[in-house]
Amino acid sequence: MFSDARGYFRETAQEQVMEKVDEKGTVIGFSVLHASTFRGQKPVEITLS
């Protein structure tokens, strides 16, 4: 998390990554789901809006 502000998670273009945004839509954090399944694979690249 980049901030302790209230917000909610929304989907991104990458299925395993959720971004947390505040009420204005500013990204205040992100979450990577099932990160251990990436072991030995190419790095995941994503642009947070």
Biopython code that builds the backbone (N, CA, C, O; Angstrom):
import numpy as np
from Bio.PDB.StructureBuilder import StructureBuilder

atoms = [
    (1, "MET", "N", (0.827, -1.165, 0.000)),
    (1, "MET", "CA", (0.000, 0.000, 0.000)),
    (1, "MET", "C", (0.883, 1.244, 0.000)),
    (1, "MET", "O", (1.914, 1.292, 0.671)),
    (2, "PHE", "N", (0.466, 2.233, -0.754)),
    (2, "PHE", "CA", (1.182, 3.497, -0.827)),
    (2, "PHE", "C", (0.605, 4.513, 0.157)),
    (2, "PHE", "O", (1.228, 5.529, 0.463)),
    (3, "SER", "N", (-0.607, 4.213, 0.647)),
    (3, "SER", "CA", (-1.327, 5.152, 1.500)),
    (3, "SER", "C", (-2.257, 4.384, 2.430)),
    (3, "SER", "O", (-2.668, 3.266, 2.119)),
    (4, "ASP", "N", (-2.587, 4.983, 3.570)),
    (4, "ASP", "CA", (-3.547, 4.390, 4.495)),
    (4, "ASP", "C", (-4.973, 4.863, 4.211)),
    (4, "ASP", "O", (-5.896, 4.544, 4.960)),
    (5, "ALA", "N", (-5.147, 5.614, 3.144)),
    (5, "ALA", "CA", (-6.457, 6.162, 2.799)),
    (5, "ALA", "C", (-7.459, 5.042, 2.512)),
    (5, "ALA", "O", (-7.084, 3.936, 2.123)),
    (6, "ARG", "N", (-8.724, 5.352, 2.712)),
    (6, "ARG", "CA", (-9.782, 4.396, 2.376)),
    (6, "ARG", "C", (-9.830, 4.223, 0.866)),
    (6, "ARG", "O", (-9.554, 5.154, 0.109)),
    (7, "GLY", "N", (-10.182, 3.027, 0.447)),
    (7, "GLY", "CA", (-10.297, 2.764, -0.972)),
    (7, "GLY", "C", (-10.886, 1.395, -1.219)),
    (7, "GLY", "O", (-11.357, 0.731, -0.296)),
    (8, "TYR", "N", (-10.857, 0.978, -2.467)),
    (8, "TYR", "CA", (-11.389, -0.327, -2.836)),
    (8, "TYR", "C", (-10.505, -0.922, -3.930)),
    (8, "TYR", "O", (-9.795, -0.204, -4.634)),
    (9, "PHE", "N", (-10.560, -2.235, -4.055)),
    (9, "PHE", "CA", (-9.781, -2.926, -5.073)),
    (9, "PHE", "C", (-10.592, -3.068, -6.345)),
    (9, "PHE", "O", (-11.802, -3.296, -6.312)),
    (10, "ARG", "N", (-9.893, -2.927, -7.479)),
    (10, "ARG", "CA", (-10.536, -3.152, -8.778)),
    (10, "ARG", "C", (-9.596, -3.973, -9.645)),
    (10, "ARG", "O", (-8.385, -4.007, -9.423)),
    (11, "GLU", "N", (-10.180, -4.631, -10.635)),
    (11, "GLU", "CA", (-9.410, -5.493, -11.529)),
    (11, "GLU", "C", (-8.486, -4.672, -12.412)),
    (11, "GLU", "O", (-8.710, -3.485, -12.650)),
    (12, "THR", "N", (-7.435, -5.340, -12.895)),
    (12, "THR", "CA", (-6.522, -4.747, -13.875)),
    (12, "THR", "C", (-6.508, -5.652, -15.100)),
    (12, "THR", "O", (-7.230, -6.647, -15.159)),
    (13, "ALA", "N", (-5.687, -5.298, -16.067)),
    (13, "ALA", "CA", (-5.568, -6.110, -17.277)),
    (13, "ALA", "C", (-4.944, -7.477, -16.972)),
    (13, "ALA", "O", (-5.159, -8.438, -17.711)),
    (14, "GLN", "N", (-4.180, -7.559, -15.894)),
    (14, "GLN", "CA", (-3.538, -8.813, -15.489)),
    (14, "GLN", "C", (-4.431, -9.479, -14.436)),
    (14, "GLN", "O", (-4.703, -8.895, -13.387)),
    (15, "GLU", "N", (-4.875, -10.683, -14.719)),
    (15, "GLU", "CA", (-5.821, -11.397, -13.865)),
    (15, "GLU", "C", (-5.394, -11.503, -12.394)),
    (15, "GLU", "O", (-6.237, -11.451, -11.499)),
    (16, "GLN", "N", (-4.104, -11.649, -12.149)),
    (16, "GLN", "CA", (-3.620, -11.860, -10.782)),
    (16, "GLN", "C", (-3.331, -10.566, -10.015)),
    (16, "GLN", "O", (-2.950, -10.625, -8.847)),
    (17, "VAL", "N", (-3.503, -9.415, -10.639)),
    (17, "VAL", "CA", (-3.169, -8.143, -9.987)),
    (17, "VAL", "C", (-4.429, -7.296, -9.822)),
    (17, "VAL", "O", (-5.185, -7.081, -10.770)),
    (18, "MET", "N", (-4.636, -6.819, -8.582)),
    (18, "MET", "CA", (-5.734, -5.910, -8.276)),
    (18, "MET", "C", (-5.107, -4.594, -7.829)),
    (18, "MET", "O", (-4.099, -4.600, -7.121)),
    (19, "GLU", "N", (-5.686, -3.473, -8.231)),
    (19, "GLU", "CA", (-5.177, -2.188, -7.770)),
    (19, "GLU", "C", (-6.169, -1.595, -6.782)),
    (19, "GLU", "O", (-7.381, -1.712, -6.959)),
    (20, "LYS", "N", (-5.644, -0.959, -5.740)),
    (20, "LYS", "CA", (-6.490, -0.298, -4.759)),
    (20, "LYS", "C", (-6.512, 1.186, -5.090)),
    (20, "LYS", "O", (-5.465, 1.818, -5.237)),
    (21, "VAL", "N", (-7.712, 1.732, -5.206)),
    (21, "VAL", "CA", (-7.872, 3.137, -5.564)),
    (21, "VAL", "C", (-8.730, 3.845, -4.523)),
    (21, "VAL", "O", (-9.548, 3.228, -3.841)),
    (22, "ASP", "N", (-8.522, 5.169, -4.417)),
    (22, "ASP", "CA", (-9.357, 5.960, -3.510)),
    (22, "ASP", "C", (-10.616, 6.402, -4.262)),
    (22, "ASP", "O", (-10.838, 6.000, -5.405)),
    (23, "GLU", "N", (-11.432, 7.230, -3.612)),
    (23, "GLU", "CA", (-12.701, 7.650, -4.215)),
    (23, "GLU", "C", (-12.521, 8.489, -5.472)),
    (23, "GLU", "O", (-13.456, 8.622, -6.262)),
    (24, "LYS", "N", (-11.333, 9.058, -5.670)),
    (24, "LYS", "CA", (-11.042, 9.838, -6.880)),
    (24, "LYS", "C", (-10.462, 8.984, -7.999)),
    (24, "LYS", "O", (-10.278, 9.466, -9.117)),
    (25, "GLY", "N", (-10.169, 7.701, -7.702)),
    (25, "GLY", "CA", (-9.596, 6.813, -8.704)),
    (25, "GLY", "C", (-8.078, 6.796, -8.705)),
    (25, "GLY", "O", (-7.469, 6.190, -9.587)),
    (26, "THR", "N", (-7.451, 7.456, -7.724)),
    (26, "THR", "CA", (-5.999, 7.481, -7.609)),
    (26, "THR", "C", (-5.520, 6.162, -7.013)),
    (26, "THR", "O", (-6.044, 5.711, -5.994)),
    (27, "VAL", "N", (-4.528, 5.545, -7.646)),
    (27, "VAL", "CA", (-3.996, 4.279, -7.144)),
    (27, "VAL", "C", (-3.276, 4.528, -5.822)),
    (27, "VAL", "O", (-2.379, 5.367, -5.734)),
    (28, "ILE", "N", (-3.688, 3.780, -4.795)),
    (28, "ILE", "CA", (-3.070, 3.912, -3.480)),
    (28, "ILE", "C", (-2.455, 2.592, -3.017)),
    (28, "ILE", "O", (-1.990, 2.489, -1.882)),
    (29, "GLY", "N", (-2.452, 1.590, -3.884)),
    (29, "GLY", "CA", (-1.839, 0.308, -3.557)),
    (29, "GLY", "C", (-2.188, -0.739, -4.592)),
    (29, "GLY", "O", (-2.918, -0.472, -5.546)),
    (30, "PHE", "N", (-1.662, -1.927, -4.393)),
    (30, "PHE", "CA", (-2.000, -3.035, -5.272)),
    (30, "PHE", "C", (-1.792, -4.347, -4.540)),
    (30, "PHE", "O", (-1.137, -4.394, -3.498)),
    (31, "SER", "N", (-2.352, -5.406, -5.092)),
    (31, "SER", "CA", (-2.242, -6.727, -4.508)),
    (31, "SER", "C", (-1.973, -7.728, -5.629)),
    (31, "SER", "O", (-2.596, -7.666, -6.689)),
    (32, "VAL", "N", (-1.046, -8.644, -5.387)),
    (32, "VAL", "CA", (-0.751, -9.702, -6.353)),
    (32, "VAL", "C", (-1.294, -10.998, -5.766)),
    (32, "VAL", "O", (-0.846, -11.449, -4.712)),
    (33, "LEU", "N", (-2.255, -11.588, -6.451)),
    (33, "LEU", "CA", (-2.873, -12.818, -5.992)),
    (33, "LEU", "C", (-2.078, -14.031, -6.448)),
    (33, "LEU", "O", (-1.592, -14.063, -7.578)),
    (34, "HIS", "N", (-1.943, -15.018, -5.590)),
    (34, "HIS", "CA", (-1.260, -16.276, -5.911)),
    (34, "HIS", "C", (0.157, -16.038, -6.432)),
    (34, "HIS", "O", (0.578, -16.670, -7.401)),
    (35, "ALA", "N", (0.880, -15.143, -5.801)),
    (35, "ALA", "CA", (2.233, -14.772, -6.242)),
    (35, "ALA", "C", (3.168, -15.975, -6.310)),
    (35, "ALA", "O", (4.054, -16.019, -7.164)),
    (36, "SER", "N", (2.985, -16.946, -5.428)),
    (36, "SER", "CA", (3.880, -18.112, -5.421)),
    (36, "SER", "C", (3.763, -18.941, -6.693)),
    (36, "SER", "O", (4.666, -19.722, -6.992)),
    (37, "THR", "N", (2.678, -18.796, -7.451)),
    (37, "THR", "CA", (2.522, -19.560, -8.688)),
    (37, "THR", "C", (3.385, -19.004, -9.817)),
    (37, "THR", "O", (3.516, -19.641, -10.862)),
    (38, "PHE", "N", (3.975, -17.823, -9.623)),
    (38, "PHE", "CA", (4.827, -17.215, -10.651)),
    (38, "PHE", "C", (6.243, -17.764, -10.634)),
    (38, "PHE", "O", (7.022, -17.477, -11.543)),
    (39, "ARG", "N", (6.592, -18.540, -9.630)),
    (39, "ARG", "CA", (7.954, -19.050, -9.479)),
    (39, "ARG", "C", (8.419, -19.741, -10.768)),
    (39, "ARG", "O", (7.756, -20.644, -11.279)),
    (40, "GLY", "N", (9.554, -19.301, -11.271)),
    (40, "GLY", "CA", (10.131, -19.901, -12.472)),
    (40, "GLY", "C", (9.543, -19.389, -13.772)),
    (40, "GLY", "O", (9.939, -19.840, -14.847)),
    (41, "GLN", "N", (8.604, -18.455, -13.697)),
    (41, "GLN", "CA", (7.997, -17.897, -14.906)),
    (41, "GLN", "C", (8.566, -16.512, -15.187)),
    (41, "GLN", "O", (9.276, -15.937, -14.363)),
    (42, "LYS", "N", (8.242, -15.992, -16.360)),
    (42, "LYS", "CA", (8.662, -14.647, -16.706)),
    (42, "LYS", "C", (8.010, -13.652, -15.743)),
    (42, "LYS", "O", (6.911, -13.911, -15.253)),
    (43, "PRO", "N", (8.662, -12.520, -15.462)),
    (43, "PRO", "CA", (8.067, -11.508, -14.579)),
    (43, "PRO", "C", (6.758, -10.965, -15.141)),
    (43, "PRO", "O", (6.575, -10.867, -16.355)),
    (44, "VAL", "N", (5.865, -10.621, -14.243)),
    (44, "VAL", "CA", (4.585, -10.034, -14.622)),
    (44, "VAL", "C", (4.788, -8.537, -14.753)),
    (44, "VAL", "O", (5.328, -7.897, -13.850)),
    (45, "GLU", "N", (4.360, -7.981, -15.863)),
    (45, "GLU", "CA", (4.443, -6.535, -16.070)),
    (45, "GLU", "C", (3.044, -5.975, -16.211)),
    (45, "GLU", "O", (2.216, -6.518, -16.942)),
    (46, "ILE", "N", (2.785, -4.882, -15.505)),
    (46, "ILE", "CA", (1.470, -4.260, -15.583)),
    (46, "ILE", "C", (1.604, -2.764, -15.316)),
    (46, "ILE", "O", (2.453, -2.341, -14.530)),
    (47, "THR", "N", (0.775, -1.979, -15.964)),
    (47, "THR", "CA", (0.733, -0.545, -15.731)),
    (47, "THR", "C", (-0.463, -0.252, -14.856)),
    (47, "THR", "O", (-1.595, -0.575, -15.214)),
    (48, "LEU", "N", (-0.218, 0.362, -13.702)),
    (48, "LEU", "CA", (-1.302, 0.759, -12.828)),
    (48, "LEU", "C", (-1.772, 2.136, -13.268)),
    (48, "LEU", "O", (-0.962, 3.022, -13.544)),
    (49, "SER", "N", (-3.095, 2.309, -13.332)),
    (49, "SER", "CA", (-3.621, 3.589, -13.819)),
    (49, "SER", "C", (-3.708, 4.640, -12.759)),
    (49, "SER", "O", (-4.133, 5.762, -13.035)),
]
sb = StructureBuilder()
sb.init_structure("model")
sb.init_model(0)
sb.init_chain("A")
sb.init_seg("    ")
for serial, (resi, resn, name, xyz) in enumerate(atoms, 1):
    if name == "N":
        sb.init_residue(resn, " ", resi, " ")
    sb.init_atom(name, np.array(xyz, "f"), 0.0, 1.0, " ", f" {name:<3s}", serial, name[0])
structure = sb.get_structure()
